[in-house]
Amino acid sequence: MKKIDKLTKYLLSGKTITSLEAFKLFGETRLSARIFDLKNKYKIADTWEETVDRFGNHCKYKRYAIIGVRNLEKEAL
């Protein structure tokens, strides 16, 4: 099974994911590119999250979720 298929199955199960989680779970180093690909078929929600890294720096990252299937015929109208 390809990484994109594993990622899609994971997100369709109702879970969310960040870049770090995608790397740990699937070895996916280009999550934003995979999300871009998924946007052709699915509605994707993203939210910004903040944390402090081990050096004390404030960091922002996105958490992604699939929130529905796109209806391309309806969107074309």
C-alpha angles and dihedrals in degrees: 000000000000122000091247090055092050091048092049092049090048093051094043088057087069098260128130128222143201129199092260092050091048090053093048096044103037108009087246111157097174104054095152090056092050090048089052089054092048092052088074090069108017139047106243126199122200131189130189117238129188133212141159115248126221090272094054095255120140111241133189126204138165130249115206132205136173109239100176150329118280118240100214094183092056093044091053092063 
